[in-house]
Amino acid sequence: MRIGGATLQAHGDADHSWTARHDGTMHTRIRIGCAGWSIAAIHAGAFPGDGSHLERYARVFDAVEINSSFYKPHRPRTYAKWADAVPDEFRFAVKMPRVLSHEKRLRDCEGDLRSFLDAVLQLREKLGVLLLQLPPTLAFDARVALAFFDRMQASYRGAVACEPRHASWFTIDVESALRSRGIARVAADPARPPRAAVPGGDRRIEYARLHGSPRVYYDAYPRATLERIAARLMRPSLRTRERWCIFDNTALGHALTDALAVGARIGTPARGRAPAKSGVVRA
């Protein structure tokens, strides 16, 4: 399907999964999803059919962020079961445990890191991104941070998105260090500090986490904001292979509503096609 200046190709049964190609640029896969796959009764109509919440969710979206891994470890067989429950094109982002980021603050955590990787790698090819959210009090220490990333990448060579929240991480030197290791910096909303609003680091993957505003986790985004989010997802890129857009305003169920709305603005509403509009050709 063609929308504006972008060529979009739908993939499989996941309605909110696209590859965008802009003239003179590369294909960019756009993944829209939520932090978790629980489906409240009010949203049941958008996720029809039998099966678990994950199975129904994965028929509509092609990405999800697992947050529960931050609070407690999951068994390897649990990750394997989740991988088996979703279509081939589906991808998981997995939040790394707080014991690494908040308790040990990236220091002396080799055993915990190894245990986490041993389990999460059971997602196999459906592991899309590891998400490392850092506490607001954790300043950048090159020796500590880079040693942690190097240890992680000795066992895991896939995509990593880091969400720092201390101002010391938003410098040219840190940008260079992240980019050289292939680590993306998350674009967050609300952005604290303000420079966290834009993606950084390795730009082959862009990862946006939208937590809700003004009340984090609780508030829905206004329609005008969702339109701006959709426009940013569609912007041309010379180097970005994937853009992830994860809604984390889950406390009152707004994440699903907002994710469905952004998908519809890009061109394909969940579970069905809208009537063709002027300038839009649908597959």
C-alpha positions in Angstrom: 0.0 0.0 0.0 1.2 3.5 -0.8 0.7 6.3 1.7 2.1 9.7 1.0 5.7 9.4 -0.2 6.1 6.0 1.4 5.7 2.5 0.1 4.2 0.2 2.8 3.9 -3.5 2.5 1.8 -5.4 5.0 3.3 -8.6 6.5 1.2 -11.6 7.3 -1.7 -11.3 9.7 -0.1 -8.6 11.9 -1.9 -5.5 10.7 0.4 -3.1 12.3 3.6 -4.4 10.7 5.1 -2.5 7.8 8.2 -2.0 5.7 8.5 1.6 4.5 10.7 2.7 1.6 11.3 6.3 0.8 12.9 7.3 -2.5 16.7 7.2 -2.1 16.5 5.7 1.4 16.4 2.2 2.8 13.5 0.0 3.9 12.5 0.7 7.5 10.4 -1.8 9.4 7.9 -0.1 11.7 6.9 -2.0 14.8 4.1 -0.7 17.0 3.1 -2.3 20.3 2.5 -2.1 24.0 4.4 -2.8 27.2 2.5 -6.0 27.9 -0.2 -7.9 26.1 -3.1 -7.9 28.6 -6.4 -7.2 26.8 -9.2 -5.5 28.8 -12.8 -6.3 28.0 -13.2 -2.9 26.5 -10.7 -3.7 23.8 -11.8 -7.3 23.2 -13.4 -6.5 19.9 -10.1 -5.4 18.4 -8.5 -8.7 19.3 -11.0 -11.4 18.1 -10.6 -15.1 18.0 -9.6 -17.9 20.5 -6.4 -18.3 22.4 -4.5 -16.6 25.1 -4.2 -12.8 25.3 -0.7 -13.1 23.8 -2.0 -15.1 20.8 -4.8 -12.7 20.2 -2.5 -9.6 20.6 0.0 -11.1 18.2 -2.6 -11.4 15.4 -2.9 -7.6 15.5 0.5 -6.2 16.5 3.9 -7.6 15.6 5.8 -6.3 18.7 5.5 -6.3 22.5 7.7 -5.1 25.3 8.0 -7.5 28.3 8.3 -5.5 31.4 7.8 -8.2 34.0 11.3 -9.4 33.4 12.5 -6.2 35.1 10.9 -7.3 38.4 11.4 -11.1 38.4 13.2 -13.7 36.4 11.3 -15.9 34.0 12.2 -19.5 33.3 13.8 -20.4 30.0 10.8 -22.6 29.2 8.5 -19.6 29.7 10.3 -17.6 27.1 10.3 -20.6 24.8 6.5 -21.0 25.3 5.9 -17.3 24.4 8.0 -17.6 21.3 6.0 -20.6 20.2 2.7 -18.7 20.7 3.3 -15.9 18.1 3.7 -15.7 14.3 7.1 -15.9 12.7 7.4 -12.1 12.1 6.5 -11.2 15.7 9.3 -9.8 17.9 9.7 -9.3 21.7 11.6 -6.5 23.4 12.7 -7.6 26.9 13.4 -5.3 29.7 16.6 -6.3 31.5 16.4 -7.0 35.2 16.6 -4.3 37.8 19.2 -6.3 39.7 21.6 -5.3 36.9 20.6 -1.7 36.4 19.2 -0.4 39.7 20.6 -2.7 42.4 24.1 -3.5 41.2 24.2 -0.4 38.9 26.0 -2.3 36.1 28.8 -3.4 38.5 29.8 -7.0 39.5 26.8 -8.5 37.9 28.3 -11.1 35.6 26.4 -14.0 37.1 23.0 -12.2 37.0 23.6 -11.1 33.4 24.5 -14.7 32.4 21.4 -16.1 34.0 19.2 -13.5 32.3 20.7 -14.1 28.9 20.5 -17.9 29.2 16.8 -17.6 29.8 15.8 -14.8 27.3 17.7 -16.4 24.4 15.1 -19.1 24.5 13.0 -16.6 22.5 15.4 -17.5 19.6 14.8 -15.5 16.5 11.8 -13.8 18.0 14.0 -11.8 20.4 14.0 -8.4 18.8 15.6 -6.0 21.4 17.0 -6.0 24.9 15.9 -2.9 26.7 18.2 -1.5 29.5 16.5 1.2 31.5 18.8 3.0 33.9 17.9 4.8 37.1 17.8 8.6 37.0 20.6 8.7 39.6 23.0 6.6 37.5 25.6 9.0 36.0 27.7 7.9 33.0 30.9 6.2 34.1 32.8 5.1 31.0 34.7 2.4 32.8 31.6 0.8 34.4 29.1 1.3 31.5 31.4 0.2 28.7 32.7 -2.8 30.6 29.0 -3.9 31.1 28.1 -3.5 27.5 31.2 -5.4 26.4 30.4 -8.3 28.8 26.9 -8.4 27.4 27.9 -8.4 23.8 30.4 -11.2 24.4 27.3 -13.4 24.7 24.6 -11.5 22.8 25.1 -9.8 19.5 21.5 -8.7 18.9 19.9 -5.3 19.2 20.1 -3.3 22.5 18.3 -0.1 23.4 19.4 1.8 26.4 17.2 4.3 28.3 19.5 6.5 30.4 17.8 9.2 32.6 20.8 11.1 33.9 22.0 14.2 32.0 25.6 12.9 31.8 24.6 10.3 29.3 23.6 12.9 26.7 27.0 14.1 25.4 28.8 13.7 22.1 31.3 11.3 23.7 28.6 9.0 25.1 26.8 9.1 21.7 30.0 8.0 20.0 30.6 5.2 22.6 27.0 3.8 22.2 27.2 4.1 18.4 30.5 2.2 18.2 29.0 -0.7 20.2 25.8 -0.8 18.2 23.6 0.3 21.1 20.6 2.5 20.4 19.5 5.2 22.9 15.8 5.2 23.6 13.6 8.2 22.7 11.3 8.7 25.8 8.2 10.6 26.6 8.1 12.3 29.0 11.7 13.2 28.4 13.8 13.7 31.5 16.2 15.2 30.7 14.8 17.0 27.6 17.4 15.5 25.3 15.9 12.1 26.0 13.1 13.0 23.6 15.1 12.1 20.5 16.7 8.8 19.6 20.5 8.5 19.8 23.4 6.0 19.7 23.2 3.4 16.9 20.5 4.7 14.6 20.0 1.4 12.7 17.3 0.8 15.3 15.2 3.5 16.8 13.2 2.6 20.0 10.5 5.0 21.4 8.9 4.4 24.8 5.8 6.5 25.3 4.9 6.5 29.0 1.9 8.7 29.0 1.6 12.5 29.7 1.1 14.4 31.8 0.4 11.5 34.2 3.0 8.9 33.5 1.5 5.4 32.9 -2.1 6.8 33.4 -2.9 9.3 30.7 -3.8 8.8 27.1 -2.2 10.9 24.4 -4.3 13.6 22.6 -5.2 13.0 19.0 -2.8 15.7 17.8 0.1 14.0 19.6 -0.7 10.6 18.1 -0.7 12.3 14.6 2.8 13.7 15.3 4.0 10.3 16.5 2.7 8.6 13.3 4.4 11.3 11.2 7.7 10.7 12.9 7.5 7.0 12.4 7.0 7.6 8.7 9.8 10.1 8.2 12.6 9.0 5.7 15.8 7.5 6.9 19.1 6.8 5.3 20.2 4.2 7.9 17.3 3.0 10.1 16.3 -0.6 9.6 13.6 -0.8 12.4 11.6 1.7 14.3 9.9 0.5 17.5 7.1 2.5 19.0 6.0 1.1 22.4 3.2 2.6 24.5 3.7 2.2 28.2 0.7 4.1 29.4 -0.9 0.8 30.5 -2.3 1.6 34.0 -5.8 2.5 32.7 -5.6 0.6 29.4 -4.7 3.6 27.2 -1.6 1.9 25.7 -3.8 -0.4 23.5 -6.0 2.5 22.4 -3.1 4.7 21.5 -1.2 1.9 19.7 -4.2 1.0 17.6 -4.8 4.7 16.8 -1.2 5.3 15.6 -1.5 2.1 13.4 -4.7 3.4 11.9 -3.0 6.8 11.1 -0.2 5.1 9.3 -2.6 3.3 7.1 -4.0 0.0 8.3 -6.6 -0.1 11.1 -6.7 -3.3 13.2 -8.7 -6.2 11.8 -9.9 -4.7 8.6 -9.3 -2.1 6.0 -10.7 1.4 6.1 -12.2 2.8 2.8 -9.6 4.0 0.5 -9.0 7.8 0.6 -7.6 10.1 -2.0 -3.9 9.6 -2.5 -3.9 6.2 -0.7 -3.7 2.9 -2.4 -4.4 -0.1 -0.1 -3.0 -3.6 -0.6 
